[in-house]
Amino acid sequence: MTFQETLIQILHRFSETDPVFVWLFFVFSNFAENIFPPWPGDTITVFGGFLVARNLESFGWIALVSSTFFGNLLGAWVMYRFGNVFLHWVKKKDFPFKDSLYDEESIEKTMAWFHRNSIAVVLFSRFSAGIRFFVSIVAGMVKMNPLVFFGCFAIAVFLWCGILIFSGFYLGAHWEAVLGFLEIYNRIIVGLLILFAIGFFWYRRRRKIADQNS
């Protein structure tokens, strides 16, 4: 039995427990995916749409939407606060290989780029499990306006989680079909991010060589 099949069985059994535990589980799931990227949060969110489609009196739209928003915002807040103190800690802390690992000039340039494009980055980050974890941290590092950050984050949660929830809702018993699409989608996004990173570092290297030769 694959991990996905095991997860699906667990979700179906867990949905039959006390409604309070179901609500807390969805809060935890949305919280966990913000601080631990491997957590299958998108899969569980799609399953939430399926639960609502079953017309369970104990778990409806209000429970699903509230748990989704609360869990996501709590997770984002934790990572945002972590970013607030992490960079300061790294600057002050002495640790082995700090000189080779910590390049302040590169970090400052990255922070400046993020600051200029912060709204677009936060909105897009929710659509990729690979970067949503880091964006909250970086937003905290650059001390992005909390109201702007959480406002953009809430919009992104509404859009992305809304797509997942309605997919599970309208597909009903066939909600698992969404998982195949998510797997392909995530592979494409990761591939594009890798290509972007390679292109970015190649450009930086060429520019550095050109500056040295000029």
N, C-alpha and C positions, 0 to 999 in steps of 0.2 A: 504494500500500500504506500502510495506517495505521500509526501508531506501535505500537499494540497488536499488530497482525499481525506487524510486524517483530520486536517483543520476543519473541513466541511462537516465531518461527522461530529466533531466537538461543538461546532457552532449550533448545529441542529439540536443537540442534547442540551446545551446551555440555554437555548431559547425557551426551554420548557421549565426553567427555574423561576424563582420569585422575580416579579417585575422590577423590584428595586435592584436586585443583583444584575439583571439584564441592563438596566440603565447605567449602573456603575461600571459594568464591563465595557460598554460603548464609550463612556468617559475615559476609562483607562486606555482603551485601544487608540483613541484619537490623541490622547496625551503621549502614549508610548511611541507612536510613529514620528513624533516631533523630536524625541530625544534618543531614539534607538532605530535608525533607518531600516534595519532588516525586518522590523515588525511588520506583518502583513496587514497594515491598517486599511489600505484601499479595498482589499478583499472583504474585510469585516464590514466596511461601510456599505459596499454593494449588498451584502447579506442583510444589512439593516433595512434597505429598501424592500427586500423580499419579505421581511417580517411584517412590515407595514401592509404589504399587499395581502397578507394572510388575514387582515382585519382582526387582529388580536386586540381585544379590549384593553389588555394590560400593557400593550406597547404600540403606540400610534405615532403620528407625525410629531406631536409636541415632544414626546419623550426622545425620539430619534434626533430631531433637530437640536434640542437643548443639549443633549449629551454630546453631539458632534461639535457644536460650537464651544461648549464649555471645555471639553477635553483638548481641543485644538488650541484655544486661546491660553489655557493653562500651560500646555507644553511649550508654546511659543514664548510665553512670559518667562518661564524657567530658563530657556536657552538665551533669551535676550538679556536677562540678568547675568547669566554666566558670561556672556560676551562683554558685559560692562566691566567685569572685574578681571577677566582672563588676560587681556592684553596688558593691563597695568601690572598684573602679577608676573607676566613673562618679562617685562622690561626691568622689573626690580629684582627678580630672582636670578641667582647664579646657579647654573646647572651644566653638566658635561656637554661639550660640543655646542654650546649656545652660540658661539661666534659663527659656526658653519650652518646652523639651523635657523638662526634669527637674523634676517636681513632687513634692517629697519627701513632702508630706502625703498625696497620692493614692497614692503608692507604698507608704507605711507602712500605709494602710488596706487596700490590696490584699494586702499581705503578711500582715496580721493575719487577713483573711478566709481566705486560703489556709491559714494555720497551723491555724485552727479546723476546716477541712474537708479537710485534706491527704490523709487516707486515702481518702476517697470520690473526690476529684479524681484522685489517682494511679490508682486502680482503673478509673475511667471513661475516663481519657485514652487508654488503650491501644485503646479501641474507636473512636477518631476520629483519623485521620491528621492532621487540622488542628490538634489541640492537643497531641498526645503530644510533639511537639518542644519546646513551650514549658514543659510541666509539669516536666520534668527540670531545666530551667534555674531555674525559680522555686523548686523544692524545694531546690536548692543555695543560692539567695539567702536563703531563710528558715532555712537550716541545719537542715532536717528531719533527724531521726535517721536516719542511713544505713541501719541495720538495718531500721527501719520502712519507709523508702522502697523499698529494694531488695526487701524481703519483699513489699510490696504490688505492686511492679512485676512481680516474678516471677509472682505469682498472676494478674495481668492478662495477662501474656504467655501463661501456660498456657491461660487461658480463650479469649482472642481468637485466638491463633495455632493453638490446638487446633481451634477451629471451622473455620479456613481449611484446615488440614492435612487434617482428616477430610472436609471437603467435596471437596477434590481427590482424596482417596483413594477415596471411595465413588463419585464420578462417573467416575473413571478417565479414559478417552479423551475424555469430555465435560466435563472439568474447566473448560474455557473458559466454560461456562455460568455459573459463579460470578461471572465478571468483570462481567457485566451487572447482577447483583444488587448487587455492590460499588459500581458506579458510581451506581446509584439510592440506595443506602444512604448513601454519602458526600455526595451532594447534599442529602439530607434532613438529615443531621447538620450540614452547613455552614449550611443555611438556618435550622435551629433555633438554632445558635450566633449567627448574625447577628441574629435576632430577640431573643435573650437579651441581646446586647450593646446593641442599640438600646433595649430596655426598661430595662436597667440604667442607661445614661447619661441616659435620660429621667427616671427616678426620682431619680437623683442631682441633676439640674438642678432638678427641681421642689422637692426637699428643700432645696437651696441657696437658691433664691428664697424659699421659705417661712421659712427661718432669717433671711434678710436683712430680711424684712418684719415679723418678730415683734419 
